Amino acid sequence: MKLTSYFLLILILLLQLMIPRYAQCSLDSIMDTKIKEALNGLELNPAPVGKISCTSIFSSGKLSSCPAGMVVTSCACGYGCGSWDIQGETTCHCQCSTIDWTTSHCCHLT
């Protein structure tokens, strides 16, 4: 019985030595290195620096449009309606059945 117990103990110790303990850490470090290499290899061409100018346009009803040269960045609707869409990049459309007002948040680069 003692011999069997010693054999099992030695077998368990040998199996623990065979299992790589730091496999996940080394895989993480390899992935981090590969990601950094890929990011360093990208050629970044920054856009010309400009100033963004925004305004809000309030309208009665379900539609609110931005002035020429501006695009909609967000919308707000009356009566707590949270369902809206942007039509043609310049018009907010509130989709609820009863709407008393609509606001378009309009922006452009200067």
Residue frames relative to the residue before (quaternion, step in Angstrom):
aa qw qx qy qz dx dy dz
M 1.0000 0.0000 0.0000 0.0000 0.00 0.00 0.00
K 0.6488 0.5179 -0.3219 0.4552 3.58 1.01 -0.81
L 0.6419 0.5341 -0.3258 0.4434 3.55 0.97 -0.81
T 0.6441 0.5138 -0.3133 0.4722 3.59 1.00 -0.80
S 0.6458 0.5190 -0.3175 0.4613 3.60 0.97 -0.83
Y 0.6609 0.4953 -0.3046 0.4744 3.58 0.95 -0.87
F 0.6360 0.5348 -0.3213 0.4541 3.56 0.98 -0.84
L 0.6667 0.4895 -0.2996 0.4755 3.62 0.94 -0.89
L 0.6376 0.5258 -0.3275 0.4580 3.58 0.99 -0.81
I 0.6675 0.4861 -0.2958 0.4802 3.60 0.91 -0.89
L 0.6380 0.5293 -0.3229 0.4567 3.57 1.00 -0.80
I 0.6495 0.5055 -0.3118 0.4748 3.60 0.97 -0.85
L 0.6584 0.5055 -0.3128 0.4617 3.61 0.92 -0.85
L 0.6586 0.5016 -0.3099 0.4676 3.58 0.96 -0.80
L 0.6436 0.5139 -0.3254 0.4646 3.59 1.00 -0.75
Q 0.6396 0.5178 -0.3332 0.4602 3.58 1.02 -0.72
L 0.6469 0.5142 -0.3217 0.4621 3.58 1.05 -0.68
M 0.6653 0.5170 -0.3005 0.4470 3.56 1.12 -0.64
I 0.6374 0.5196 -0.3312 0.4625 3.60 1.14 -0.52
P 0.3592 -0.7374 0.5194 0.2395 3.64 -0.66 0.99
R 0.3298 -0.7780 0.5075 0.1683 3.56 -0.60 1.16
Y 0.7835 0.3496 -0.1601 0.4882 3.56 0.98 -0.81
A 0.2612 0.7971 -0.5100 0.1904 3.57 1.17 0.47
Q 0.6650 0.5040 -0.3119 0.4544 3.60 0.91 -0.86
C 0.6588 0.5085 -0.3177 0.4544 3.57 0.93 -0.85
S 0.6761 0.4743 -0.3122 0.4694 3.58 0.90 -0.82
L 0.6170 0.5256 -0.3461 0.4724 3.61 1.06 -0.64
D 0.6349 0.5213 -0.3242 0.4691 3.59 1.00 -0.80
S 0.6836 0.4785 -0.3038 0.4598 3.59 0.86 -0.89
I 0.6198 0.5271 -0.3442 0.4685 3.61 1.05 -0.68
M 0.6645 0.4974 -0.3035 0.4678 3.59 0.93 -0.89
D 0.6305 0.5280 -0.3342 0.4604 3.60 0.99 -0.80
T 0.6519 0.5115 -0.3096 0.4664 3.56 0.96 -0.87
K 0.6690 0.4995 -0.3027 0.4596 3.60 0.90 -0.89
I 0.6435 0.5141 -0.3215 0.4672 3.58 0.99 -0.80
K 0.6601 0.5020 -0.3123 0.4635 3.59 0.92 -0.88
E 0.6387 0.5207 -0.3259 0.4633 3.58 1.00 -0.79
A 0.6611 0.5040 -0.3073 0.4632 3.57 0.96 -0.86
L 0.6716 0.4891 -0.3022 0.4673 3.59 0.95 -0.83
N 0.6520 0.5072 -0.3203 0.4637 3.58 1.00 -0.74
G 0.6573 0.5244 -0.3019 0.4491 3.58 1.16 -0.59
L 0.5577 0.6092 -0.4004 0.3969 3.59 1.20 -0.30
E 0.2973 -0.7309 0.5862 0.1836 3.51 -1.06 0.77
L 0.1441 -0.8147 0.5593 0.0516 3.56 -0.46 1.19
N 0.0820 -0.7663 0.6368 0.0249 3.52 -0.90 1.02
P 0.2340 -0.8051 0.5243 0.1486 3.58 -0.09 1.21
A 0.5184 -0.6291 0.4883 0.3114 3.51 -1.15 0.74
P 0.6035 -0.5434 0.4130 0.4123 3.57 -1.13 0.47
V 0.4585 -0.6884 0.4913 0.2731 3.51 -0.96 0.90
G 0.0672 0.7865 -0.6092 0.0767 3.54 -0.86 1.01
K 0.4733 -0.6422 0.5132 0.3166 3.51 -1.28 0.01
I 0.2934 -0.7435 0.5725 0.1826 3.56 -0.95 0.87
S 0.1164 -0.7857 0.6067 0.0313 3.52 -0.96 0.94
C 0.0262 -0.8240 0.5647 -0.0371 3.59 -0.74 1.05
T 0.0148 -0.7714 0.6361 0.0081 3.51 -1.29 0.51
S 0.3413 -0.7156 0.5641 0.2306 3.58 -1.25 0.34
I 0.1745 -0.7733 0.6052 0.0727 3.56 -0.97 0.93
F 0.1706 -0.7934 0.5823 0.0491 3.57 -0.64 1.20
S 0.0415 0.7976 -0.5992 0.0547 3.59 -0.91 0.96
S 0.4759 -0.6252 0.5298 0.3194 3.55 -1.25 0.47
G 0.7525 0.3880 -0.2789 0.4533 3.57 -1.10 0.64
K 0.7430 -0.4570 0.3146 0.3742 3.53 -1.38 -0.31
L 0.7487 0.3696 -0.2016 0.5120 3.63 1.20 -0.32
S 0.0350 0.7598 -0.6489 0.0200 3.54 -1.18 0.70
S 0.1370 -0.8280 0.5429 0.0303 3.58 -0.69 1.12
C 0.4600 -0.6685 0.5204 0.2657 3.53 -1.22 0.66
P 0.5671 -0.5732 0.4550 0.3779 3.59 -1.20 0.44
A 0.6841 -0.4813 0.3508 0.4211 3.59 -1.26 0.36
G 0.7899 0.3060 -0.2395 0.4744 3.56 -1.00 0.87
M 0.6881 0.4205 -0.2792 0.5212 3.59 1.26 -0.08
V 0.2284 -0.7559 0.5964 0.1441 3.58 -1.25 0.49
V 0.5368 -0.6163 0.4752 0.3260 3.55 -1.23 0.58
T 0.1492 -0.7793 0.6013 0.0940 3.58 -0.97 0.87
S 0.7853 -0.0913 0.0379 0.6111 3.60 1.23 -0.41
C 0.2543 -0.7570 0.5868 0.1342 3.53 -1.35 0.33
A 0.0972 -0.7491 0.6477 0.0992 3.54 -1.33 0.33
C 0.1689 -0.8029 0.5691 0.0541 3.56 -1.03 0.86
G 0.5299 -0.6383 0.4665 0.3068 3.55 -1.19 0.62
Y 0.7868 0.3229 -0.2715 0.4505 3.54 -1.39 0.24
G 0.6156 -0.5910 0.3437 0.3920 3.60 1.11 0.62
C 0.3571 0.7316 -0.5039 0.2887 3.58 1.16 0.45
G 0.1299 -0.8091 0.5708 0.0507 3.56 -0.78 1.01
S 0.5919 0.5662 -0.3615 0.4454 3.56 1.26 0.20
W 0.2358 0.7614 -0.5667 0.2086 3.55 -0.44 1.25
D 0.1358 -0.7599 0.6260 0.1110 3.53 -1.34 0.26
I 0.4004 -0.6842 0.5550 0.2518 3.53 -1.32 0.34
Q 0.1604 -0.7952 0.5822 0.0538 3.53 -0.79 1.07
G 0.8669 0.0136 -0.0354 0.4970 3.55 -0.81 1.06
E 0.5925 -0.6224 0.3279 0.3925 3.61 1.15 0.60
T 0.7647 0.3804 -0.2070 0.4771 3.62 1.17 -0.21
T 0.7591 0.3600 -0.1866 0.5093 3.62 1.20 -0.26
C 0.2830 -0.7223 0.6090 0.1653 3.55 -1.01 0.94
H 0.0782 -0.7807 0.6197 0.0197 3.55 -1.02 0.89
C 0.2293 -0.7646 0.5895 0.1236 3.59 -0.61 1.14
Q 0.3176 -0.8164 0.4657 0.1254 3.58 -0.75 1.11
C 0.5207 0.6333 -0.4374 0.3694 3.63 1.16 -0.11
S 0.6217 -0.5963 0.3625 0.3557 3.57 -1.14 0.62
T 0.7871 0.1961 -0.1136 0.5736 3.62 0.96 -0.77
I 0.1101 0.7790 -0.6016 0.1382 3.57 -0.54 1.23
D 0.2128 -0.7867 0.5643 0.1320 3.57 -0.88 0.90
W 0.8099 0.0225 -0.0184 0.5859 3.61 1.16 -0.47
T 0.1216 -0.7541 0.6411 0.0742 3.53 -1.34 0.44
T 0.1146 -0.7803 0.6120 0.0591 3.56 -1.05 0.82
S 0.1941 -0.7499 0.6246 0.0992 3.55 -1.01 0.94
H 0.2143 -0.7225 0.6380 0.1579 3.56 -1.03 0.81
C 0.0716 -0.8429 0.5316 -0.0420 3.58 -0.36 1.31
C 0.0260 -0.8111 0.5839 -0.0231 3.59 -0.95 0.90
H 0.0375 0.7629 -0.6450 -0.0249 3.54 -1.38 0.32
L 0.4714 -0.6478 0.5140 0.3065 3.56 -1.26 0.45
T 0.2057 -0.7782 0.5819 0.1166 3.54 -1.04 0.83
